[in-house]
């Protein structure tokens, strides 16, 4: 899938909002990252923060599927968005 940078940021923002609204997942994210709720609010518009939320979300297929189902996204959209946000570039080791 080909996403624009703007579309990737939209998916990233949707991921941030989705995790924030998930009473079970938000504490897991905060505990895993050491972020506070204030950090979470401050990072809403930051593409790098959106990327970190997508990294977290992409750790579990069930989370990805729930997110995509709720937002009517394709299952590959979160990974495609992540690759366009800061820190998501593919590393080529050769």
N, C-alpha and C positions, 0 to 999 in steps of 0.2 A: 504494500500500500504506500502511496506517495502522499505524505502530508506536507502542508506548508509549515513554516515556522510558527505562524500565527495559529494554525489549527493545532499544532503540537502544544502550544501554550494553553490553548483552550482545554485540551484533554488533561494537561497538567493541573490546571485550575479545577477542573471537574474532579480529578483524583483527590486534590487537597480537600475540597468541599465534602466529597464522599467519605473520606477517612474521618474528617471532623464530625460528621453526622453519625458515625458508627460508634455507638457506646461501648462496644466490645473491642473494636480495633484501635480506636484512638489511644487508649492507655497502653496498648502494646507498642504502638509507634513511639509514643513519648518515652516509654521505658527503654526501648531498643536504641533510640537515638540520643537520649539525654536532653531532648528539646523540652521546653516548657510550653504551656498553652499560649503564653505571650509570644514566644518564638514562632509558634504555629501561626498565630494571627499576623505577626509581622512578615512572615514569609509568603503570604498569599500571592502576591504579585511578583515574587522573585522566581524567575525561570529555573535557577539552580535549586531552589527549595522545592519547586514543583517536581524537578527531576529526582530529588531525594525521596519524595513521597512515592513517585512512580517506581523507583528502585525497591522500596519497601513493599509496595503492592505486588510487584512482579515476583516476589519471593514465594508466593503461594497461588497455585492455579485456581483454587476455589475463590480466593479474593478477587482475582482477575475476572473470573466468570461472573461473580456477583456484581462487580462494578460495571462490567460491560452489559450485562442483562438489564440492570437498573437504568443505565444511561443510553441504552439502545446503540451500543458501539460494537464493532467487530472485535473478536478476541485478540487480533493482532494490533489493534489501534494503540493500546498502552505502550507496547514495545516500540512501535514505530515513532510514537511521540517522544519516548524516552531518548531514542537515538538522536533526535533533533535538538534536545535541550542540553544546556551546558553539562559536560561530563559524560555524556552518553555516546560519544563518538566511538566507532568500532576501532579497536586497537589491532594493528597488523604487526605481528612480531617477526615477520620475515623481511 
